[in-house]
Amino acid sequence: MSGHRDKHSGKGATPATKVLDDAGVTYAVRHYEHDAGAPSYGLEAAEKLGVPPEAVYKTLMVDLGGHLAVAMVPVALNLDLKKFAALMGARKAVMADRRDAERRTGYMVGGISPLGQKHPSPAGIDSRVELLDTVYVSGGRRGLQIGLSPFDLIRLTHAVAAPIAAAPA
């Protein structure tokens, strides 16, 4: 990632890029042609951008018994719901209903960014992110990824880093 700020204001701006611009954070915007038939939006992003899957994090909305939280894990891994519930101090965690996630964040599923959500939620991120120089997350729409420092992502989302990802079953 270059050392400049990628001002992404104007027509292509999203609430996520606005948050980054307002915070003065260095980031890169990466576009790709999204295939609606792709089995995994995150793995598709990694492949089309030529980025290792462990550097691309998916944003998942999780229901913690009546309130939602944000979980961020590498796209090739799954979220361990039990570990995430424990991290968030909840008894149980289930994936949020699609409509609830979209209403809470202001983004469409498949393009939910952890940044610039309409109603911010508590956040957790898999601690593997701390080993990366650059992490990629959704920029707020399908086909748009933002590359930034993991530490800027953690700071701006107020995320707690912990081992919350698990290998696919």
BAFI-3210 file (N, C-alpha, C; in Angstrom, 3 decimals, decimal comma, padded with zeros to 6 digits):
// residues 169
n [1|2|3|4|5|6|7|8|9|10|11|12|13|14|15|16|17|18|19|20|21|22|23|24|25|26|27|28|29|30|31|32|33|34|35|36|37|38|39|40|41|42|43|44|45|46|47|48|49|50|51|52|53|54|55|56|57|58|59|60|61|62|63|64|65|66|67|68|69|70|71|72|73|74|75|76|77|78|79|80|81|82|83|84|85|86|87|88|89|90|91|92|93|94|95|96|97|98|99|100|101|102|103|104|105|106|107|108|109|110|111|112|113|114|115|116|117|118|119|120|121|122|123|124|125|126|127|128|129|130|131|132|133|134|135|136|137|138|139|140|141|142|143|144|145|146|147|148|149|150|151|152|153|154|155|156|157|158|159|160|161|162|163|164|165|166|167|168|169]
n.u [000,855|000,533|001,996|000,199|-002,848|-005,882|-007,988|-011,300|-013,630|-016,765|-018,651|-018,119|-017,750|-018,221|-019,947|-017,952|-015,466|-015,638|-015,445|-012,778|-011,444|-012,185|-010,869|-008,284|-006,786|-004,445|-005,154|-006,109|-008,128|-009,674|-011,046|-013,123|-014,626|-017,578|-018,951|-022,104|-022,769|-020,780|-019,553|-018,438|-018,161|-015,977|-013,709|-013,766|-013,117|-010,456|-009,191|-009,667|-008,383|-005,834|-004,748|-003,583|-005,808|-005,754|-005,353|-007,634|-010,518|-013,713|-016,815|-019,032|-022,306|-023,546|-025,928|-026,391|-028,262|-030,424|-029,136|-026,923|-023,617|-020,371|-018,332|-015,111|-013,317|-010,769|-011,371|-011,221|-011,741|-013,971|-016,285|-015,973|-018,572|-019,040|-016,652|-016,740|-019,070|-018,252|-016,139|-017,585|-019,016|-021,438|-024,073|-024,713|-024,309|-025,526|-025,720|-026,721|-029,977|-030,460|-031,948|-032,032|-029,293|-028,722|-030,408|-029,371|-026,712|-026,819|-025,793|-025,712|-025,927|-023,027|-021,682|-021,177|-019,516|-017,120|-016,722|-018,136|-020,811|-024,355|-025,519|-023,309|-021,818|-020,744|-017,497|-015,485|-012,393|-010,507|-007,470|-005,313|-005,039|-003,284|-000,810|-000,512|000,519|-001,164|-004,663|-007,586|-010,880|-014,433|-015,529|-018,017|-019,684|-020,450|-017,709|-015,911|-013,134|-011,239|-007,980|-006,047|-004,152|-004,059|-004,176|-005,275|-007,818|-008,708|-008,662|-010,517|-012,899|-013,196|-012,589|-012,112|-009,357|-008,995|-008,601|-010,859|-011,553|-012,124|-011,133|-012,755|-015,431]
n.v [-001,173|002,185|005,216|007,287|009,140|007,991|009,869|009,521|010,842|012,222|011,039|008,188|007,716|006,157|005,598|004,331|005,094|007,781|007,922|007,128|009,157|011,394|010,737|010,981|008,828|006,657|004,855|002,435|002,163|-000,476|-001,749|-004,219|-006,384|-007,594|-010,847|-011,982|-014,621|-015,775|-018,103|-017,338|-014,200|-012,951|-014,629|-014,380|-011,671|-011,659|-013,299|-011,897|-009,512|-010,311|-010,833|-012,362|-014,697|-014,651|-012,016|-010,674|-009,664|-010,674|-009,123|-009,789|-009,834|-010,342|-011,775|-011,230|-012,171|-010,346|-007,934|-006,531|-007,326|-006,767|-008,953|-009,726|-011,676|-013,676|-014,309|-016,974|-018,476|-019,520|-017,983|-018,554|-019,039|-019,516|-018,679|-016,021|-015,103|-015,358|-013,503|-011,152|-011,101|-012,398|-014,840|-016,457|-016,694|-016,028|-016,020|-012,930|-011,969|-011,347|-009,056|-007,559|-007,076|-005,506|-003,312|-002,312|-001,644|-000,158|-001,018|-003,389|-006,958|-008,787|-006,611|-005,335|-003,102|-002,809|-000,280|002,982|002,338|002,683|002,500|002,111|-000,867|-003,049|-004,519|-007,280|-008,720|-011,116|-012,084|-012,673|-010,659|-008,803|-009,548|-008,708|-006,342|-004,887|-004,910|-006,003|-004,903|-004,812|-002,066|-001,035|-001,682|-004,297|-005,519|-003,587|-002,955|-002,012|-001,257|-001,111|-000,154|-002,674|-001,781|000,756|-000,001|-001,472|000,553|002,453|001,012|000,288|-002,272|-005,429|-007,476|-010,922|-014,536|-015,595|-016,941|-019,929|-022,964|-024,007|-026,393]
n.w [000,000|-000,785|000,532|000,592|001,088|-000,126|-001,429|-001,676|-002,292|-003,415|-006,258|-006,178|-003,520|-000,318|002,813|004,314|003,117|003,593|006,403|006,672|005,240|006,799|009,150|008,415|007,515|005,907|003,031|000,512|-002,325|-003,929|-006,807|-008,370|-010,809|-009,817|-009,558|-009,508|-009,157|-007,692|-005,319|-002,883|-001,686|-000,457|-000,995|-003,730|-003,984|-003,005|-004,922|-007,376|-006,862|-006,529|-004,031|-001,040|000,541|003,345|003,940|003,388|004,924|005,987|006,795|009,256|010,554|013,715|015,885|019,208|021,058|020,815|020,381|017,935|016,724|015,275|013,494|012,364|010,192|008,510|005,031|004,149|006,334|009,017|011,310|014,724|016,582|019,323|020,563|019,781|021,050|023,728|023,744|023,402|025,689|025,811|026,144|024,029|020,466|017,221|013,649|012,285|011,127|007,711|006,843|009,222|009,563|007,303|007,749|010,155|009,475|007,109|004,777|002,007|002,286|001,563|000,852|003,168|005,132|007,785|008,540|008,849|009,354|009,601|012,162|014,521|015,887|018,596|018,142|017,038|016,078|014,266|015,687|014,039|012,253|013,212|012,357|009,806|007,250|005,667|005,601|003,943|003,569|003,037|001,114|001,242|-000,778|-003,115|-004,932|-004,226|-002,374|000,511|001,357|004,235|007,186|009,676|012,290|012,139|011,286|013,525|015,463|014,422|014,350|016,899|017,651|019,322|019,425|018,993|019,043|017,026|014,750|012,825|011,211|008,169|008,391]
ca.u [000,000|001,335|001,946|-000,677|-004,263|-006,647|-009,226|-012,311|-014,875|-017,525|-019,622|-017,833|-017,520|-019,166|-019,756|-016,671|-014,353|-015,797|-014,872|-011,321|-011,024|-012,365|-009,876|-006,950|-006,116|-003,917|-005,831|-006,178|-009,406|-009,478|-012,296|-013,094|-015,935|-018,214|-019,762|-023,211|-022,842|-019,616|-019,985|-017,931|-017,790|-014,651|-012,696|-013,784|-012,361|-009,033|-008,717|-009,685|-007,433|-004,505|-004,343|-003,757|-007,073|-005,592|-005,290|-008,971|-011,398|-015,139|-017,552|-020,226|-023,151|-023,888|-026,957|-025,963|-029,432|-031,229|-028,367|-025,984|-022,198|-019,595|-017,207|-014,266|-012,429|-010,267|-012,424|-011,121|-012,059|-015,310|-016,360|-016,312|-019,627|-018,867|-015,551|-017,178|-020,007|-017,448|-015,423|-018,538|-019,689|-022,808|-024,262|-024,819|-024,231|-025,991|-025,607|-027,863|-030,886|-030,005|-032,653|-031,565|-027,921|-028,780|-031,055|-028,456|-025,473|-027,022|-025,143|-026,289|-025,136|-022,069|-020,963|-021,186|-018,206|-017,085|-016,545|-019,208|-022,141|-025,397|-025,568|-022,143|-022,035|-019,498|-016,789|-014,374|-011,644|-009,576|-006,165|-004,335|-004,931|-002,150|000,387|-000,551|000,855|-002,380|-005,847|-008,621|-012,259|-015,395|-015,630|-019,405|-020,474|-019,821|-016,740|-015,097|-012,373|-010,363|-006,782|-005,572|-003,417|-004,934|-004,292|-006,265|-009,121|-009,061|-008,924|-011,727|-014,091|-013,141|-012,650|-011,275|-008,699|-008,951|-008,669|-012,287|-011,777|-011,921|-011,056|-014,061|-015,708]
ca.v [000,000|003,396|006,048|008,445|008,945|007,869|010,634|008,836|011,577|012,424|010,064|006,814|007,631|005,407|005,993|003,785|005,941|009,075|007,753|007,101|010,511|012,269|010,367|011,227|007,530|006,211|003,640|002,236|001,647|-001,468|-002,141|-005,396|-006,719|-008,609|-011,882|-012,286|-016,065|-016,256|-018,793|-016,615|-012,834|-012,650|-015,345|-013,759|-010,417|-011,994|-013,810|-010,862|-008,458|-010,893|-010,646|-013,619|-014,737|-014,320|-010,557|-010,134|-009,983|-010,489|-008,485|-010,561|-009,277|-011,436|-011,478|-011,676|-012,230|-009,132|-006,809|-006,986|-007,016|-006,966|-009,886|-009,671|-012,840|-013,913|-014,847|-018,433|-019,116|-019,302|-017,382|-019,466|-018,308|-019,643|-017,789|-014,637|-014,802|-015,165|-012,238|-010,054|-011,198|-012,879|-016,278|-017,182|-015,875|-016,618|-015,065|-012,016|-012,004|-010,484|-007,754|-006,837|-006,631|-004,408|-002,169|-001,798|-001,106|000,710|-001,667|-004,654|-008,151|-008,971|-005,348|-004,686|-002,663|-002,575|001,168|003,844|001,748|003,622|002,393|001,297|-001,985|-003,568|-005,271|-008,167|-009,074|-012,207|-011,521|-012,874|-009,390|-008,044|-010,011|-008,156|-004,937|-004,307|-005,764|-005,543|-005,088|-004,242|-000,610|-000,609|-002,241|-005,452|-005,099|-002,492|-003,307|-000,971|-001,750|-000,177|-000,741|-003,362|-001,010|001,804|-000,664|-001,768|001,825|003,112|000,198|-000,016|-003,734|-006,200|-008,539|-012,200|-015,674|-015,927|-017,644|-021,369|-023,569|-024,524|-027,781]
ca.w [000,000|-000,870|001,723|000,451|001,359|-001,354|-001,269|-002,476|-002,111|-004,646|-006,731|-005,772|-002,079|000,505|004,214|004,793|002,674|004,270|007,740|006,525|004,868|007,964|010,162|007,876|007,433|004,620|002,565|-000,928|-002,822|-004,990|-007,467|-009,232|-011,374|-008,977|-010,196|-008,596|-008,952|-006,937|-004,098|-001,714|-002,074|000,059|-001,768|-005,048|-003,871|-002,888|-006,213|-008,409|-006,517|-006,436|-002,643|-000,307|001,280|004,763|004,078|003,123|006,048|005,766|007,882|009,572|011,606|014,613|016,878|020,541|021,924|020,748|019,853|016,914|016,823|014,055|013,583|011,171|010,120|007,153|004,167|003,973|007,598|009,562|012,630|015,815|017,286|020,775|020,961|019,594|022,144|024,937|023,585|023,530|026,981|025,578|026,397|022,775|019,256|015,965|012,553|012,243|009,989|006,609|006,875|010,406|009,291|006,333|008,403|011,174|008,909|005,964|003,636|001,560|002,548|000,477|000,749|004,485|005,606|009,226|008,688|008,350|009,504|010,013|013,624|014,905|016,811|019,168|017,106|017,334|014,876|014,515|016,032|012,962|011,531|013,740|011,663|008,449|007,005|005,089|005,608|003,013|004,007|002,108|001,101|001,352|-001,881|-003,750|-005,946|-003,700|-001,166|001,035|002,017|005,251|008,293|010,627|013,527|011,859|011,276|014,917|016,152|013,920|014,643|018,342|017,718|020,227|018,675|019,705|018,121|016,856|013,483|012,840|009,878|007,713|008,783]
c.u [000,893|001,139|001,047|-002,110|-004,990|-007,975|-010,261|-013,650|-015,571|-018,420|-019,382|-017,640|-018,606|-019,015|-018,417|-015,508|-014,446|-015,202|-013,345|-010,775|-011,087|-011,313|-008,443|-006,113|-005,632|-004,616|-005,807|-007,543|-009,111|-010,842|-012,082|-014,520|-016,523|-019,071|-020,840|-023,332|-021,682|-020,076|-019,530|-017,482|-016,367|-013,541|-012,624|-012,947|-010,865|-008,464|-008,618|-008,712|-006,000|-003,901|-004,513|-005,053|-006,930|-005,507|-006,640|-009,902|-012,846|-015,760|-018,842|-020,995|-023,706|-024,909|-026,518|-027,137|-030,195|-030,459|-027,283|-024,560|-021,541|-018,463|-016,439|-013,269|-011,920|-011,311|-012,379|-011,480|-013,504|-015,196|-016,717|-017,299|-019,492|-017,765|-015,974|-018,147|-019,235|-016,705|-016,341|-019,309|-021,138|-022,873|-024,218|-024,758|-024,748|-025,813|-026,887|-028,708|-030,412|-030,647|-032,212|-030,163|-027,925|-029,382|-030,093|-027,257|-025,692|-026,371|-025,901|-025,362|-024,272|-021,243|-020,949|-019,757|-018,250|-016,989|-017,760|-020,594|-023,118|-025,518|-024,393|-022,497|-020,704|-018,832|-015,684|-013,702|-010,674|-008,167|-005,078|-004,088|-003,698|-000,818|000,514|-000,048|-000,380|-003,490|-006,851|-009,987|-013,177|-015,435|-017,059|-020,271|-019,716|-018,904|-015,853|-014,453|-011,485|-009,194|-006,277|-004,775|-004,395|-005,169|-005,233|-007,670|-009,591|-009,450|-010,262|-013,010|-014,196|-013,209|-011,711|-010,686|-008,580|-009,018|-010,124|-012,585|-011,471|-011,861|-012,445|-014,205|-015,642]
c.v [001,224|004,243|007,254|008,092|008,922|008,587|010,042|009,531|011,729|011,251|008,638|006,640|006,796|005,939|005,493|004,679|007,325|009,013|007,816|008,479|011,444|012,003|010,616|009,967|007,258|004,906|003,594|001,660|000,716|-001,903|-003,439|-005,645|-007,881|-009,551|-012,304|-013,777|-016,629|-016,909|-018,087|-015,232|-012,511|-013,336|-014,799|-012,480|-010,706|-012,421|-012,691|-009,725|-008,982|-010,729|-011,985|-013,598|-014,378|-012,810|-009,889|-010,610|-009,708|-009,881|-009,248|-009,866|-010,447|-010,948|-012,087|-011,673|-010,922|-007,891|-007,356|-006,537|-007,344|-007,946|-009,810|-010,821|-012,996|-014,651|-016,360|-019,199|-018,823|-018,584|-018,473|-018,708|-018,386|-018,714|-016,329|-014,220|-014,525|-013,838|-011,045|-010,096|-011,640|-014,379|-017,072|-016,200|-016,683|-015,565|-014,224|-012,254|-010,975|-009,095|-006,918|-006,279|-005,435|-003,150|-001,505|-001,067|-000,063|000,171|-002,935|-005,807|-008,433|-007,715|-004,608|-004,365|-002,548|-001,085|001,916|003,243|002,788|003,669|001,513|000,254|-002,362|-004,477|-006,137|-008,537|-010,195|-011,644|-011,778|-011,570|-008,612|-008,452|-009,409|-006,716|-004,199|-005,340|-005,146|-005,883|-004,453|-002,728|-000,112|-000,997|-003,412|-004,947|-003,955|-002,923|-002,131|-001,653|-000,699|-000,910|-001,453|-002,533|000,186|001,203|-000,939|-000,490|002,439|002,327|-000,114|-001,524|-004,292|-007,336|-009,790|-013,324|-016,173|-016,669|-019,128|-021,872|-024,070|-026,004|-028,710]
c.w [000,000|000,375|001,585|000,814|000,034|-001,146|-002,215|-002,288|-003,460|-004,965|-006,222|-004,278|-001,407|001,927|004,775|004,377|003,312|005,680|007,660|006,162|006,071|009,040|009,686|007,735|006,007|004,244|001,052|-001,277|-003,983|-005,513|-008,242|-009,714|-010,580|-009,814|-009,203|-008,308|-008,152|-005,641|-002,820|-002,159|-001,638|-000,715|-003,184|-005,026|-003,826|-004,234|-007,246|-008,130|-006,441|-005,053|-001,922|000,507|002,761|005,012|003,819|004,234|005,670|007,009|008,076|010,684|012,409|015,634|018,211|021,512|021,966|020,348|018,936|017,215|015,488|014,349|012,271|011,234|008,690|006,311|003,998|005,243|008,002|010,894|013,634|016,707|018,801|021,275|020,839|020,698|023,426|024,892|023,847|024,856|026,865|025,857|025,111|021,614|018,073|014,877|012,494|011,005|008,970|006,669|008,070|010,185|008,349|006,953|009,397|010,560|007,815|004,698|003,265|001,927|001,320|000,254|002,077|004,884|007,124|009,552|008,166|008,430|010,033|011,534|014,046|015,966|017,443|018,139|017,690|016,029|015,209|014,658|014,992|012,199|011,973|013,097|010,265|008,397|006,509|005,163|004,643|003,581|002,976|002,258|001,140|000,173|-002,478|-004,863|-005,502|-002,388|-000,782|001,716|002,987|006,317|009,229|011,894|013,352|011,869|012,703|015,651|015,714|014,196|016,130|018,570|018,776|019,407|019,549|018,685|017,969|015,563|013,651|011,406|009,469|008,061|007,595]
res [m|s|g|h|r|d|k|h|s|g|k|g|a|t|p|a|t|k|v|l|d|d|a|g|v|t|y|a|v|r|h|y|e|h|d|a|g|a|p|s|y|g|l|e|a|a|e|k|l|g|v|p|p|e|a|v|y|k|t|l|m|v|d|l|g|g|h|l|a|v|a|m|v|p|v|a|l|n|l|d|l|k|k|f|a|a|l|m|g|a|r|k|a|v|m|a|d|r|r|d|a|e|r|r|t|g|y|m|v|g|g|i|s|p|l|g|q|k|h|p|s|p|a|g|i|d|s|r|v|e|l|l|d|t|v|y|v|s|g|g|r|r|g|l|q|i|g|l|s|p|f|d|l|i|r|l|t|h|a|v|a|a|p|i|a|a|a|p|a]
***
